């Protein structure tokens, strides 16, 4: 596969629509966000995702997740969040819990408490480790090592 110069959120969602596993497409996006093109983050989220007219519930959930992710990452990086992410269409009517054991009431309660606001506001509950990444972990480990 030939990798593009930029792998945008729009591209990640398009791949999800085309059948790619969501975590693979979002993982590729995160590699660009945190690593390959961290200096071009605004470009990675500027273009709105294109949700199909007849999107299934699953695709609609992932569209809402992508909007929440873009907003969350922009906030963490002190980048102006693009307007498309604030479209109310990206708010789910029913809660969607993501994570290991997410069907269990005690896990759901923990996810509700820990989920960052851009996700919770959209009725998506995924906890606060959703964007833990190898790039920040490596930097944190280097900073902890004695000189």
DRENDO-1510 file (C-alpha; in Angstrom, 1 decimal, always signed):
<recs>
REC; n; res; u; v; w
REC; 1; UNK; +0.0; +0.0; +0.0 .
REC; 2; UNK; +1.2; +3.5; -0.9 .
REC; 3; UNK; +0.7; +5.8; +2.1 .
REC; 4; UNK; -0.5; +9.3; +1.5 .
REC; 5; UNK; +1.3; +12.4; +2.5 .
REC; 6; UNK; -1.6; +13.1; +4.9 .
REC; 7; UNK; -4.1; +10.6; +6.3 .
REC; 8; UNK; -7.0; +12.8; +7.4 .
REC; 9; UNK; -10.0; +12.1; +9.6 .
REC; 10; UNK; -12.1; +12.3; +6.5 .
REC; 11; UNK; -10.0; +9.6; +4.9 .
REC; 12; UNK; -10.2; +7.4; +8.0 .
REC; 13; UNK; -14.0; +7.6; +8.1 .
REC; 14; UNK; -14.2; +6.9; +4.4 .
REC; 15; UNK; -12.2; +3.7; +4.9 .
REC; 16; UNK; -14.5; +2.7; +7.8 .
REC; 17; UNK; -17.5; +3.2; +5.4 .
REC; 18; UNK; -15.7; +1.1; +2.8 .
REC; 19; UNK; -15.3; -1.8; +5.3 .
REC; 20; UNK; -12.0; -1.2; +7.0 .
REC; 21; UNK; -12.0; -2.1; +10.7 .
REC; 22; UNK; -12.6; +1.2; +12.6 .
REC; 23; UNK; -9.7; +0.8; +15.0 .
REC; 24; UNK; -7.3; +0.2; +12.0 .
REC; 25; UNK; -8.5; +3.3; +10.2 .
REC; 26; UNK; -8.4; +5.4; +13.4 .
REC; 27; UNK; -5.0; +3.9; +14.3 .
REC; 28; UNK; -3.6; +5.0; +11.0 .
REC; 29; UNK; -5.0; +8.5; +11.6 .
REC; 30; UNK; -3.4; +8.6; +15.0 .
REC; 31; UNK; +0.0; +7.7; +13.5 .
REC; 32; UNK; -0.2; +10.8; +11.4 .
REC; 33; UNK; -1.6; +12.9; +14.2 .
REC; 34; UNK; +1.0; +12.0; +16.8 .
REC; 35; UNK; +3.9; +11.0; +14.6 .
REC; 36; UNK; +4.3; +11.4; +10.9 .
REC; 37; UNK; +2.7; +14.8; +10.4 .
REC; 38; UNK; +2.2; +16.2; +13.9 .
REC; 39; UNK; +3.2; +19.6; +12.6 .
REC; 40; UNK; +0.2; +19.6; +10.2 .
REC; 41; UNK; -2.6; +18.6; +12.6 .
REC; 42; UNK; -5.0; +21.3; +11.5 .
REC; 43; UNK; -4.9; +19.9; +8.0 .
REC; 44; UNK; -5.7; +16.4; +9.3 .
REC; 45; UNK; -9.1; +17.4; +10.7 .
REC; 46; UNK; -10.1; +20.5; +8.6 .
REC; 47; UNK; -12.2; +18.6; +6.0 .
REC; 48; UNK; -15.6; +17.2; +7.2 .
REC; 49; UNK; -16.3; +13.5; +7.1 .
REC; 50; UNK; -18.8; +12.4; +4.5 .
REC; 51; UNK; -21.5; +10.3; +6.1 .
REC; 52; UNK; -23.5; +8.2; +3.6 .
REC; 53; UNK; -27.1; +9.3; +3.2 .
REC; 54; UNK; -28.4; +5.9; +4.3 .
REC; 55; UNK; -25.8; +5.3; +7.0 .
REC; 56; UNK; -26.3; +2.3; +9.2 .
REC; 57; UNK; -26.5; +2.8; +13.0 .
REC; 58; UNK; -22.9; +1.4; +13.2 .
REC; 59; UNK; -21.6; +3.9; +10.6 .
REC; 60; UNK; -23.4; +6.7; +12.2 .
REC; 61; UNK; -21.9; +5.8; +15.6 .
REC; 62; UNK; -18.4; +5.9; +14.0 .
REC; 63; UNK; -19.2; +9.3; +12.4 .
REC; 64; UNK; -20.1; +10.7; +15.8 .
REC; 65; UNK; -16.9; +9.1; +17.2 .
REC; 66; UNK; -14.8; +10.7; +14.5 .
REC; 67; UNK; -16.3; +14.1; +15.3 .
REC; 68; UNK; -15.7; +13.6; +19.0 .
REC; 69; UNK; -12.1; +12.4; +18.4 .
REC; 70; UNK; -11.3; +15.4; +16.2 .
REC; 71; UNK; -12.6; +17.8; +18.8 .
REC; 72; UNK; -10.9; +16.0; +21.6 .
REC; 73; UNK; -7.5; +15.9; +19.8 .
REC; 74; UNK; -7.8; +19.6; +18.8 .
REC; 75; UNK; -8.5; +20.6; +22.4 .
REC; 76; UNK; -5.6; +18.6; +23.7 .
REC; 77; UNK; -3.3; +20.2; +21.1 .
REC; 78; UNK; -4.6; +23.7; +21.5 .
REC; 79; UNK; -5.7; +23.8; +17.9 .
REC; 80; UNK; -8.9; +25.6; +16.7 .
REC; 81; UNK; -11.5; +22.9; +16.2 .
REC; 82; UNK; -13.1; +22.8; +12.8 .
REC; 83; UNK; -16.8; +23.7; +12.7 .
REC; 84; UNK; -18.0; +20.4; +11.2 .
REC; 85; UNK; -17.3; +18.6; +14.4 .
REC; 86; UNK; -20.0; +20.7; +16.2 .
REC; 87; UNK; -22.8; +19.6; +13.9 .
REC; 88; UNK; -25.6; +18.2; +16.2 .
REC; 89; UNK; -26.1; +15.3; +13.8 .
REC; 90; UNK; -23.0; +13.8; +15.5 .
REC; 91; UNK; -24.8; +13.3; +18.8 .
REC; 92; UNK; -26.2; +9.8; +19.3 .
REC; 93; UNK; -29.8; +9.4; +20.5 .
REC; 94; UNK; -28.8; +6.4; +22.7 .
REC; 95; UNK; -25.6; +5.9; +24.8 .
REC; 96; UNK; -22.9; +3.9; +23.1 .
REC; 97; UNK; -20.4; +2.2; +25.3 .
REC; 98; UNK; -17.0; +1.1; +23.9 .
REC; 99; UNK; -14.5; -1.0; +25.7 .
REC; 100; UNK; -13.8; -4.3; +27.3 .
REC; 101; UNK; -16.8; -5.4; +29.4 .
REC; 102; UNK; -18.8; -2.3; +28.3 .
REC; 103; UNK; -22.1; -4.2; +28.6 .
REC; 104; UNK; -21.6; -4.6; +32.4 .
REC; 105; UNK; -23.3; -1.9; +34.5 .
REC; 106; UNK; -20.3; -1.3; +36.7 .
REC; 107; UNK; -18.1; -0.9; +33.7 .
REC; 108; UNK; -20.6; +1.5; +32.1 .
REC; 109; UNK; -20.6; +3.6; +35.3 .
REC; 110; UNK; -16.8; +3.8; +35.2 .
REC; 111; UNK; -16.9; +4.8; +31.5 .
REC; 112; UNK; -19.4; +7.5; +32.2 .
REC; 113; UNK; -17.2; +9.0; +34.9 .
REC; 114; UNK; -13.9; +8.8; +32.9 .
REC; 115; UNK; -15.0; +9.6; +29.4 .
REC; 116; UNK; -13.7; +13.0; +28.1 .
REC; 117; UNK; -16.4; +15.6; +27.5 .
REC; 118; UNK; -16.3; +15.7; +23.7 .
REC; 119; UNK; -17.3; +12.1; +23.6 .
REC; 120; UNK; -19.7; +12.1; +26.6 .
REC; 121; UNK; -21.6; +15.1; +25.1 .
REC; 122; UNK; -22.2; +13.0; +22.0 .
REC; 123; UNK; -23.5; +10.1; +24.1 .
REC; 124; UNK; -20.3; +8.0; +23.5 .
REC; 125; UNK; -18.6; +6.4; +26.5 .
REC; 126; UNK; -15.2; +5.1; +26.0 .
REC; 127; UNK; -13.1; +6.1; +29.0 .
REC; 128; UNK; -10.1; +8.4; +29.2 .
REC; 129; UNK; -7.4; +6.1; +27.7 .
REC; 130; UNK; -9.0; +6.1; +24.3 .
REC; 131; UNK; -6.1; +8.1; +22.8 .
REC; 132; UNK; -3.2; +6.8; +24.9 .
REC; 133; UNK; -0.4; +6.5; +22.3 .
REC; 134; UNK; +3.1; +5.2; +21.9 .
REC; 135; UNK; +4.5; +8.7; +20.9 .
REC; 136; UNK; +3.5; +10.4; +24.1 .
REC; 137; UNK; +4.5; +7.4; +26.2 .
REC; 138; UNK; +8.0; +7.3; +24.6 .
REC; 139; UNK; +8.4; +11.0; +25.4 .
REC; 140; UNK; +7.2; +10.6; +28.9 .
REC; 141; UNK; +9.6; +7.7; +29.5 .
REC; 142; UNK; +12.5; +9.7; +28.1 .
REC; 143; UNK; +11.7; +12.5; +30.5 .
REC; 144; UNK; +11.6; +10.2; +33.5 .
REC; 145; UNK; +15.1; +8.8; +32.8 .
REC; 146; UNK; +17.9; +10.5; +34.8 .
REC; 147; UNK; +20.3; +12.6; +32.8 .
</recs>
